[in-house]
């Protein structure tokens, strides 16, 4: 069984960039967001069950994400109902990825790792973090991002201080060079510990 490293971090912390460093080091990286996109795409496993409940959320054989957002905004119970459909499918996708992996370390990029309790499936967790002012500057630089959207996203994510308390490892992404060096060091550390 490969070593399972759960990678997480709130919006704007540099998680995707850090995941890229692991991929560049030759490690397989499973991306939770990409898995959801596959499930929502034409022929994806989530399309039929979502269409059965919200036919207006499916267009041209794929889940229409803006339509789904509209449904969630209008109905307080919709998000939990959608999650009840999608999360088991995401878990299956993750298990399939792990079963096919031949590497000694597999990285799981999961934004809501702690929020959804998925850390129990991991051998260790890595939190990618940055100071709040830097996080805000990164997020607000994104096209179309508003302060209200940023606050809504933050409200759905566990506070960074709580994630720090739970994480096995922490990387601060003050600079990309430093973050890359930390990834290299962490991979070496995990391999050494496993072979000890």
SVG drawing of the C-alpha trace seen along z (x, -y; Angstrom):
<svg xmlns="http://www.w3.org/2000/svg" viewBox="-36 -43 52 45">
<polyline fill="none" stroke="black" stroke-width="0.4" points="0.0,0.0 1.4,-3.4 1.9,-6.1 -1.2,-8.3 -0.5,-12.0 -3.6,-14.3 -2.8,-17.8 -5.1,-20.6 -5.3,-24.4 -7.9,-27.1 -8.5,-29.2 -5.5,-31.3 -3.0,-29.5 -1.0,-28.0 -2.3,-24.4 -2.6,-23.9 0.9,-25.1 2.2,-22.9 0.3,-19.9 2.2,-20.7 5.5,-20.4 4.6,-16.9 3.6,-16.0 6.8,-17.4 8.7,-15.2 7.0,-12.2 4.3,-11.5 0.7,-10.7 -1.6,-13.5 -5.4,-12.9 -7.3,-16.2 -10.8,-16.2 -12.0,-19.2 -10.9,-17.5 -12.8,-14.3 -16.0,-16.4 -15.5,-17.8 -15.2,-14.3 -18.4,-13.2 -20.3,-16.3 -19.1,-15.9 -21.1,-14.3 -21.3,-10.6 -20.1,-11.2 -21.5,-9.1 -23.1,-12.1 -25.2,-13.3 -28.1,-10.8 -28.6,-11.0 -28.6,-14.8 -30.9,-14.9 -33.3,-12.7 -33.7,-15.3 -32.9,-18.6 -33.5,-18.0 -33.0,-21.8 -29.3,-21.3 -28.4,-19.1 -27.8,-20.5 -26.5,-18.5 -25.8,-15.5 -23.6,-17.3 -24.3,-19.0 -24.5,-22.7 -22.5,-24.2 -24.1,-27.7 -27.6,-26.1 -26.5,-24.0 -25.3,-27.2 -28.7,-28.8 -30.4,-25.8 -28.1,-25.8 -28.8,-29.6 -32.5,-29.1 -32.8,-26.0 -31.0,-25.6 -31.2,-21.8 -29.9,-21.4 -26.2,-21.5 -26.4,-18.6 -28.5,-16.6 -26.0,-17.2 -23.2,-16.2 -25.0,-13.0 -25.0,-12.1 -21.5,-13.3 -19.3,-12.5 -19.7,-8.6 -18.9,-8.9 -15.8,-11.0 -14.7,-8.5 -15.0,-5.7 -12.9,-7.7 -10.3,-8.3 -10.1,-4.6 -9.8,-3.6 -6.9,-6.1 -5.1,-4.6 -5.7,-1.0 -4.0,-1.8 -1.1,-3.8 2.3,-2.1 4.3,-4.9 5.5,-4.6 3.8,-7.9 0.4,-9.1 -0.8,-12.7 -4.5,-13.5 -5.3,-17.1 -8.6,-17.6 -9.7,-21.2 -12.1,-20.0 -9.9,-17.3 -10.5,-18.1 -14.1,-19.5 -15.3,-16.1 -13.2,-13.9 -11.2,-12.4 -7.9,-12.7 -8.7,-9.4 -8.0,-7.7 -4.5,-9.3 -1.1,-8.2 -0.3,-11.9 -1.7,-15.4 0.0,-18.4 -1.5,-21.9 -0.5,-24.6 -0.8,-28.0 0.1,-31.7 -0.6,-34.8 -4.2,-36.1 -3.2,-39.3 -1.3,-37.4 -4.2,-34.9 -6.7,-37.8 -4.4,-39.5 -4.1,-36.3 -7.8,-35.6 -8.9,-39.1 -6.6,-39.2 -8.6,-36.4 -10.9,-37.4 -14.5,-38.1 -13.8,-37.5 -15.7,-39.8 -15.3,-40.3 -18.7,-38.7 -17.7,-35.6 -14.4,-35.4 -16.2,-35.6 -18.7,-32.9 -15.9,-30.6 -14.1,-31.2 -17.3,-30.6 -17.4,-27.0 -13.8,-26.3 -12.3,-25.4 -10.3,-28.3 -6.6,-28.1 -5.6,-28.0 -7.7,-24.9 -6.2,-23.2 -2.7,-24.0 -3.5,-22.3 -4.7,-19.1 -2.1,-18.9 0.9,-16.5 3.0,-18.8 2.8,-22.5 4.3,-24.4 4.1,-28.2 3.9,-29.4 5.6,-32.8 7.7,-32.1 7.3,-29.4 11.0,-28.5 10.8,-27.9 7.6,-25.9 9.2,-23.7 12.2,-23.1 9.9,-22.1 8.1,-19.6 11.4,-18.0 12.4,-17.8 9.1,-16.3 9.2,-13.6 12.7,-12.7 11.6,-12.7 8.6,-10.4 10.8,-7.9 13.5,-7.8 10.9,-7.2 9.2,-4.4 12.5,-2.7 13.8,-3.0"/>
</svg>
